[in-house]
Amino acid sequence: MYSALVRVQNVFGFFTTVAFFVAGIVALTVITFSHQPSATVDLRTIQIVKGRPNYYSTKREEYAHMKFDLDADLSSLFNWNTKQVFVWISATYPSLQPGSPSSEAIIWDQIIPSDGQLDPFNPITYIQSLTSKAKPKSKSKSKSSTKVTNNKKPGLLHYKNLKPKYQITDISGKLAERRNVTLELGWNVQPWVGALTWTMPQGSQFGRWSGIQGGRSKAFDMPALKGKKPEVVSSDGVPKPAEASPVI
């Protein structure tokens, strides 16, 4: 009963009990912090082309080239229990089949680490520095997107002419002239201890947590396919039949 093994077990059991109790308190304290995120997403340009959107694509299909502006303030999502915030931009558009839910595609994402992850004594910082040194530096730098400001405060995003990381495609292979398309910002807060929290829609309220202010672009329509010849229509609105000239 008074052996060294029993004493070690008692000390370890007491330690784990205290650790779980403290972790539970830390996880519950995040409710006391105020969440008031805000964002604006504005479409710059968009173009529909036909080809292989990825190198592994097996067929030609329509996909979108676009540029957009992103201005977001997600700093209120960070507190002492926030490890990182995963942010993404999704494009939502109605389905071709009536009654089906709208299609949604993620076109851009980013991981925003907290100040705790950037601490020089954090082992994660040391591992990330080693992986960044191992990667070869690219000689060509893309100038398509511009980050206006580089704030030390995490959660502040200011991008101009941002290109999507992932191409927008549809299961039908057709994307041109689709209507009521919107770009929307979403996030996922990953804490050190506790449950994951997701995007709260605009107008929602949970204690001191408020839904996002803005975060959705104005609805727009997809343009016609690039290089598509317009249909020849007669004066009475009836399409003309195709004409062929004799071979001489």
C-alpha positions as a printed Julia matrix, in Angstrom:
248×3 Matrix{Float64}:
   0.0    0.0      0.0
   2.87   2.37     0.72
   5.12   1.22    -2.07
   6.83   3.66    -4.45
   4.64   2.5     -7.36
   1.43   3.34    -5.49
   2.74   6.78    -4.59
   3.69   7.46    -8.22
   0.2    6.43    -9.31
  -1.41   8.74    -6.75
   0.75  11.68    -7.8
   0.05  11.04   -11.5
  -3.7   10.7    -10.85
  -3.74  13.95    -8.89
  -1.75  15.7    -11.62
  -4.1   14.58   -14.42
  -7.16  15.58   -12.37
  -5.79  19.08   -11.83
  -4.71  19.35   -15.47
  -8.17  18.41   -16.79
  -9.82  20.77   -14.31
  -7.6   23.7    -15.36
  -8.09  22.86   -19.06
 -11.86  22.89   -18.57
 -11.72  26.32   -16.92
  -9.49  27.67   -19.73
 -11.9   26.32   -22.37
 -14.89  27.97   -20.67
 -13.21  31.36   -20.24
 -13.3   32.03   -24.01
 -17.02  32.77   -23.67
 -16.16  35.91   -21.7
 -14.19  37.41   -24.63
 -16.04  39.58   -27.13
 -16.18  38.41   -30.77
 -17.0   41.13   -33.32
 -15.49  40.09   -36.67
 -16.05  42.16   -39.8
 -15.02  41.81   -43.43
 -15.65  43.07   -46.95
 -15.19  41.03   -50.13
 -15.33  42.79   -53.5
 -15.01  41.16   -56.91
 -12.52  42.83   -59.27
 -12.51  40.84   -62.5
 -13.83  37.49   -63.7
 -13.39  35.47   -66.87
 -14.7   32.06   -67.93
 -12.38  29.86   -70.0
 -12.47  26.25   -71.13
  -9.59  23.87   -70.59
  -8.02  21.69   -67.91
  -8.23  23.6    -64.62
  -5.57  21.38   -63.0
  -2.67  19.33   -64.29
  -4.41  16.15   -63.15
  -7.73  16.95   -64.87
  -8.75  14.3    -67.39
 -11.2   16.41   -69.39
 -11.7   19.93   -70.61
 -14.27  21.93   -68.71
 -15.24  25.5    -67.98
 -13.61  27.23   -65.04
 -13.29  30.8    -63.77
 -10.37  33.2    -63.59
 -11.07  35.95   -61.07
  -9.49  38.56   -58.84
 -11.01  40.02   -55.7
 -10.26  42.35   -52.78
 -10.38  41.18   -49.17
 -10.43  43.45   -46.15
 -11.11  41.66   -42.85
 -10.71  42.34   -39.15
 -10.72  39.02   -37.28
  -8.55  40.19   -34.39
 -11.4   39.75   -31.9
 -11.29  35.98   -32.54
  -7.86  35.79   -30.92
  -7.49  35.39   -27.17
  -5.18  33.54   -24.82
  -6.7   30.18   -25.8
  -6.56  30.67   -29.59
  -3.96  28.57   -31.36
  -4.79  29.57   -34.93
  -7.67  30.63   -37.17
  -8.38  28.96   -40.5
  -9.94  31.43   -42.97
 -11.42  30.7    -46.38
 -13.34  32.33   -49.23
 -16.11  30.31   -50.86
 -18.05  30.93   -54.07
 -21.74  30.04   -53.87
 -24.08  29.79   -56.86
 -27.46  28.13   -57.54
 -27.55  24.6    -58.93
 -28.79  23.89   -62.45
 -31.34  21.41   -61.13
 -34.43  23.01   -59.54
 -34.86  22.16   -55.88
 -31.23  21.17   -55.4
 -29.09  23.0    -52.83
 -26.7   25.69   -54.0
 -23.21  24.7    -55.07
 -20.3   25.92   -52.96
 -16.59  25.87   -53.81
 -13.63  26.97   -51.7
 -11.4   29.22   -53.82
  -8.93  30.6    -51.25
  -7.78  29.84   -47.71
  -5.16  30.86   -45.17
  -4.02  29.86   -41.68
  -3.51  32.78   -39.29
  -1.32  31.74   -36.33
  -1.64  33.37   -32.94
   1.15  35.24   -31.18
   1.76  32.14   -29.07
   2.78  30.14   -32.14
   5.18  32.89   -33.21
   6.97  32.89   -29.87
  10.7   32.06   -30.35
  10.58  29.52   -27.48
   7.7   27.64   -29.08
   8.92  24.36   -30.66
   6.44  24.85   -33.52
   8.25  28.06   -34.5
  11.55  26.17   -34.63
  10.07  23.42   -36.83
   8.49  25.94   -39.2
  11.78  27.83   -39.54
  13.54  24.61   -40.52
  10.92  23.74   -43.15
  11.01  27.26   -44.61
  14.8   27.09   -44.98
  14.55  23.72   -46.69
  12.19  25.01   -49.39
  13.94  26.42   -52.49
  13.3   30.06   -53.15
  11.4   30.83   -56.31
  13.02  33.35   -58.64
   9.75  34.55   -60.11
   7.45  36.41   -57.76
   3.79  36.84   -58.54
   2.61  40.44   -58.56
  -1.06  39.64   -59.03
  -1.97  40.08   -55.38
  -0.82  42.82   -53.06
  -0.99  42.83   -49.3
  -1.56  46.46   -48.42
  -0.46  46.37   -44.79
   1.58  44.0    -42.68
   0.15  44.36   -39.19
   1.72  42.6    -36.23
  -1.74  42.14   -34.75
  -3.1   38.75   -35.9
  -6.38  38.63   -37.74
  -6.02  41.77   -39.89
  -6.18  40.93   -43.61
  -5.86  43.52   -46.36
  -5.47  42.14   -49.87
  -5.88  43.75   -53.28
  -6.23  41.89   -56.6
  -6.08  38.54   -54.84
  -6.07  35.44   -57.03
  -7.86  32.27   -55.88
  -5.74  29.29   -54.89
  -8.27  26.82   -56.3
 -10.18  27.01   -59.57
 -13.96  27.17   -59.61
 -15.43  24.24   -61.51
 -18.83  22.57   -61.61
 -19.81  18.91   -61.74
 -21.71  19.6    -64.97
 -18.58  21.04   -66.6
 -20.45  24.25   -67.48
 -19.98  27.48   -65.55
 -20.59  30.28   -68.03
 -23.58  32.6    -67.56
 -24.44  31.27   -64.1
 -26.36  33.85   -62.08
 -26.46  35.07   -58.48
 -22.89  34.11   -57.57
 -21.52  35.42   -54.27
 -18.15  35.29   -52.51
 -18.33  34.7    -48.76
 -15.78  34.66   -45.95
 -15.74  31.84   -43.4
 -13.48  30.81   -40.54
 -12.73  28.11   -38.02
 -11.16  28.97   -34.65
  -8.83  26.25   -33.38
  -8.07  26.65   -29.64
  -5.25  25.22   -27.57
  -7.85  23.57   -25.34
 -11.57  23.15   -26.0
 -14.0   22.84   -28.86
 -13.66  24.23   -32.37
 -15.89  27.17   -33.26
 -17.1   28.0    -36.74
 -18.45  30.95   -38.66
 -21.39  32.73   -37.06
 -23.75  34.18   -39.69
 -24.53  37.85   -39.79
 -27.13  38.95   -37.25
 -26.6   35.99   -34.9
 -25.7   36.48   -31.25
 -24.4   34.16   -28.54
 -23.55  35.96   -25.33
 -20.71  38.34   -26.18
 -20.14  36.65   -29.54
 -21.61  38.45   -32.54
 -21.97  37.22   -36.09
 -19.78  38.56   -38.85
 -20.47  42.06   -40.13
 -20.43  41.91   -43.92
 -18.18  39.18   -45.25
 -20.23  38.62   -48.41
 -19.79  40.2    -51.82
 -22.57  41.59   -53.98
 -24.24  39.02   -56.19
 -22.84  38.87   -59.71
 -23.33  36.82   -62.88
 -20.74  34.68   -64.59
 -19.81  36.06   -68.03
 -20.04  34.13   -71.27
 -17.3   31.73   -72.25
 -14.2   33.5    -73.52
 -13.91  33.28   -77.29
 -17.49  32.06   -77.74
 -19.0   33.4    -80.95
 -22.41  35.04   -80.48
 -25.33  33.32   -82.15
 -26.46  34.99   -85.37
 -30.06  36.09   -85.01
 -32.29  37.48   -87.74
 -34.45  40.55   -87.38
 -37.48  38.5    -86.29
 -35.53  36.88   -83.44
 -35.19  33.45   -85.1
 -31.68  31.98   -85.37
 -30.41  31.78   -88.93
 -29.43  28.36   -90.3
 -25.78  27.7    -90.95
 -24.55  28.49   -94.44
 -21.87  26.61   -96.33
 -20.01  27.84   -99.38
 -19.28  25.34  -102.2
 -15.74  24.07  -102.52
 -14.13  25.09  -105.78
